[in-house]
Amino acid sequence: MPNNYRLAKVSSLLKREITLILQNDLQNDLIRDHFVNISKIDLSGDLQHCKIYITSTAKETVRKEIVSNLNTAKSSIRHNLGKRIEMRRVPEIIFKDDIILDKGLSVLKLLDELKNKNQDNNNFEDKDVNS
């Protein structure tokens, strides 16, 4: 149990510091022009590897380019992270595109379409009964 608490604390710290690095220290116009958010951090149990899932308001192709740019700049991000936090070893970082938000939005859109279609069918049936 203490290990899970430790992972949660370190993940929270990494998320906060990497967000600050993305906002302030990274000199990339593509990342600065689009709203980039860290949605999730998967940290290995030994604190050696870290997957950072990114969401953005940009289109899918731009998001892929943002993730590619972040993976290119991961060594400088890791270096800045090492300056900001006190850890024995800063974990290796991999950035990934988080598609969960897109999937959730598409499900909500489908549910909304079904709801509208159901309401249209009910309105049509009501008109038939009243006629």
N, C-alpha and C positions, 0 to 999 in steps of 0.2 A: 504493500500500500504506500509506503513512503516514496517508492520509486515513481509511482504514478503522479504523486503530488509534485515531485521534483521535475518530472517531465512537463507537467502543466505549467509550473512556474518558469522554467527555462523557455518553453515555447512562447509564453506570454511576453517575456523579456525580449526574445528574438523578434517577435512580431512588432513590438513597439519600436525597437531600435532600427529594424530594417525599413519600417515605414518612414521613420525620420530620415534615414539615409536616402530613400527614394525621393522624398520631398525636397531635401535641402542639398545633399552632397552630389547627387548624380547629375552630370551635365549632358542629358539626353533630351532633345526637344520632343521626340515622339512620346516619351514617358511623361514629360511635363505637360504636353498639350492634351492628353487624354487622362481621364480620371482612372487611376490605377489603384486597386485595393487588394490587400492580402486577405483572402477569405479563409484560408486554413493553412496550418503548418503541421506537417508530419515529421516528427523527430524520432530518430531511432533510439532504442533503449540505452545504447552506450554513448549517446550524444555525439556521434561522429558524422552522421548524415542527416540532412534536413531537406525535405521537399516543401517548397513554398508554392501554394496555389494562388494564382492571380486572377482577379476579375477586373473587367474594364467596361466602360460604356461604349467603347469603340466596336467597329464591325469585326467579324471573325478574322479576316485577313490581317487587319491592323493589330488585333490581339496577338496573333501568331508572331507578327514582326516584333511586337513589344516583348513577348516572352523570349524570342531569339536574342534581342538586344540585351535583355537582362541576363541571360545565360552567358553572353559574351562578356558582360561587365561583372560577372559574379566574383572574379578574383579581387577586383577593387572594392566591391561591396563587402566581401569577406574581410579584407584588410581594414576597412573603416569600422567594421563590426568589432574586430579585434581591439581597435583603439578605444571603442566605446564601452565594451563590457569586459568584465574580469572573469575569464574562463581559462582553464588549463589548455584547452584546445578548441578553437572555433570550428564548428561543424562544416563539412563540405556542403555546399548549397546547390540545389537544382531548382530552377523555376519551371512551373507547369501552368498551362492554361486550365482554369477551372470551368468546366462546361456544365456543372450542376445548375447554375443559375439559368442558363439557356434552356436546359431540359425542363426545369420547373416552370419557366414562362410559357413554353410550348404546351405543357400539360394544362396550365391555367387557361390558355387561349382556346384549347380544344374543349375544355369544360364550359367556357363561356359560350362557344358556338353551339354546343349541345343544349345549353339552357335556352338560348335564343330560339333555336329550332323547335324545342319543346313548347315554348310560349307561343310561337307562331302556329303550331299544330293545335294547341288548345284554343287559340282565338278563332281559327278556321272552324273547329268543331262547334264552338259556341254560336257562330254565325249560322251554321247548318241547322242547329236545334231551334234557333229563334225564327228561322224562315218558314 
